[in-house]
Amino acid sequence: MNAQTQEDLRSQLERLQESLATRQSILHFAHAGVSFIVALILAGAAAKLFWDSAKVPFLAFGVTVLVLGLVSYALVRYRRGHRELAEELKRYGDLLELRRQLHLDNPSRLLPR
């Protein structure tokens, strides 16, 4: 490899490392998990309100709408996280290929001759 190609590969490697430094898929999965757990708790509360109510439980209907909103939010965030994870795995594969091309994983190639 010539020096220009090596510099291009190294700059591309640095860009990939920077993009993989923050994993957005984890944030999406965390939002999905927390909102789903809160939705389960509120669904239990709404079920209890429906069960115990002698009159029309307007509060339970409001909580049910909130639960449906939280579940839909959790599904949207989960799909985004899944899509982002697939993209991160592709970039990680590219990173490994660049490391192989630059011989960064072969310590004997890095020693001075």
Secondary structure, 3 states (H helix, E strand, C coil): CCHHHHHHHHHHHHHHHHHHHCCHHHHHHHHHHHHHHHHHHHHHHHHHHHHHCCCCCHHHHHHHHHHHHHHHHHHHHHHHHHHHHHHHHHHHHHHHHHHHHCCCCCHHHHCCC
